[in-house]
Amino acid sequence: MKVYALGNNPNALCLVIKVHDIQIMLDCGLELSSLLHYLPPYDRTLDEPSVAGKKAVKHSIYSPTLYEEFHGKPLLDGKVHFSVPRFEMLDMGQIDVILISNHHSMLSLPYVTERTNFKGLILATDPTIQLGKQLMMELVELDNRRARSIERSREIDTTELLAALPLDKRAELERLAFENWRPLYTQKDINNCICKIQQISYNQTKELRDSLRVTPLSSGWGLGSCNWMIHSQYERIGYIGPSSMTSKHPMAMDTEGLRHCDVVLLSSLSAEPSRPYDAMLNEICNQIGLTVNRGGSVLLPLPPVGAILDLLDFVSGYLQGMGFGHIPLYFLSTAAEASLAYSNIVAEWLCKSKQQRVYLPESPFLHEALLKNGRLFQFANTESAAFGASFREPCVMFTGHPSLRMGDVCHFVSHFGNNVLNALILTEPELEPTQVLLPVQDLKIRKMYCPLDMRLNYFEANNLLREIKPSALVIPSAYGGSTNAGQKSAILPIDGPIYTYSHLDTVSVPLGRRFEKGQITPELAQSVIPTNFGSMNIAKLTGTLTLRDNRFNLVPVKPHMKSYQVRTGSSRRFLWGRLSLEKVVAALLDAGIDDVFVKMNPKPHTEAEMNALSKASSSTPSKGSQPSASPDDSMLVDETAKSRKDASSNSTKREPERLLAVKTEMVSDTGSEAEEMQDKNEREAEEDEEEEED
């Protein structure tokens, strides 16, 4: 198996694996941290202060596009470009299937379906498709609004911009391959992309064009999020993306289906292992309580799906218990209405406690009651007339975008920013808080970082690996060593090899496959004449092994191929099971082969067994007699060259059966001496065949 790493971030992953000559793309994430290299869409002129309350340093370059420096870091001013996986490194037309694990991991999918020659299959659960569409639609809407609000909305000429930047300012953008960043897709691209995705449910198995099959397993991270099991008759490959053991509303993680994999690909671990999800929910509630008690408002920039469902339940209950039930909650997003409505109709994807509320019947979440009671207000944006009529302070405002570079959050940063009583709480773990706050860090508003990251931390990941016991592990190189929290935070060794990869790496992972499933064609099956042998029927057949579309088939030998001799290698093995020496010898005697001797294994088990086997080989048993030997011994059944020649002169028709008995190796492990004897016998058999032909 080969692994190609196209993504630049373990948490915005895009892997391609090649198994059985089938290429599978695992997730298609987008680097939202690209936004942190741009300016917010505020009005900026030479005579006006910047959003941070200080004079902005403007630099004219050869193009009309400008950049500004904040505390020594240049922020670009223009149309946003995003860092996407390096799809051009592979031929997308050769990708057979794309497996999407969650709504966050499909944000680059339109680049594949609409901008490349990809024609394969895309699989995802229904909540992943619906929530992913809402996220992409909101991102496009916010990007368009940002472009309309700034003076220079044309695309940045990357070559010209990099040439104009000072060398010390240019290094970071060059390291991030800024010249390969792309502008965002369109709403038409999103609609066309969504139409190409095929829905799949948990534990539903989908067979690919080969005998390879894929099955999604609940990951516990979000509605419809899943891990993937890729399996065939003889191998199991597990892909563990964003997963959670402490989920509040999604279905619990399914670990049983991940047990005893040959290879596990592990990624998307928590970026904040020292800040548990429950502790951060409590901290956010405490900070909100302190702020509204002082008469201030709270601004929480976050996506419209995922943690917002938990926050609305926890914050509303906390405020009610603290006597602040009159404080209004506002949820502003183009996807707000669709997100809240959809969460009420997906009971089968929720945890057991939420499902029980549906059966009562009650709404699984509190936001439906909050909307009816007038405590929660949802709007698409601030331009709505209804929003202006209902807005009052102090309040708790949930809006986007978490980067503070686009969306209505930019308006509320200006509105709340100069009041020390107000609070800005960052919750997105994938965005570096110091970079997010760079344009606004001099504002008076209180700023806090409480990341809501329910993904597996290193401790939970190590416990999971001990439970599922994979034979081999593939992880990003960032997980292979010590972290800022110390050596204990790294992935611990397993009972097997660990392979690591970095951006654009190619890693070869041996699967150690011993057997492959094949089929006999109906035409060849009709020619099989079984012979009863005790409790089983045995038949011999001759055919041609073919491989097409990665499927093995045994077909009849074509006329033009009959002139070729069929040769058996000395190391050939036959999947037989437990072999009984007595039955083999008796069967040969029944077939009329009366000159059989038994050659002992170079490593016999006991002296008694050696004596029994020597006695059996020195005597010539009569037809149907049973030689006394241990049934557990591994033996080679063979004939001498002289006996074969005598039998050939007496009965030509019996020779194929005799040759079959000679050529067939019926042991799973023999010494070098046995292999040499087998090779010698085969050479003698071939010489006999040539003499007969002459």
Secondary structure by P-SEA (a helix, b strand, c coil): cbbbbccccccbbbbbbbcccbbbbcbbbbccccccccccccccccccccccccccccccccccbbbbbcccbbbbccbbbbbcccccccccccccbbbbccccccccccccccccccbbbbbbcaaaaaaaaaaaaaaaaaaaaaaaacccccccaaaaaaaacccccaaaaaaaccccccccccaaaaaaaaaabbbbcccbbbbccccbbbbbccccccccbbbbbbbcccbbbbbbccccccccccccccccccccccbbbbccccccccccaaaaaaaaaaaaaaaaaacbbbbbbbccccaaaaaaaaaaaaaaaaccccbbbbbbccaaaaaaaaaacccccccaaaaaaaaacccccaaaaaaaaccbbbbcccccaaaaacccccbbbbbccccccccaaaaaaaaccccccbbbbbcccccccccccccccccccbbbbbbbcccccaaaaaaaaaaacccbbbbccccccccccccccccccccbbbbbbccbbbbbbbccccbbbbbbcaaaaaabbbbbcccbbbbbbbbbbbbcccbbbbbccccccccbbbbbccccccccccccaaaaaaaaaaacccbbbbbcccccccaaaaaaaaaaaaccccccccccccccbbbbbbbcaaaaaaaaaacccaaaaaaaaaaccccccccaaaaaaaaaaaaaaaaaaaaaac
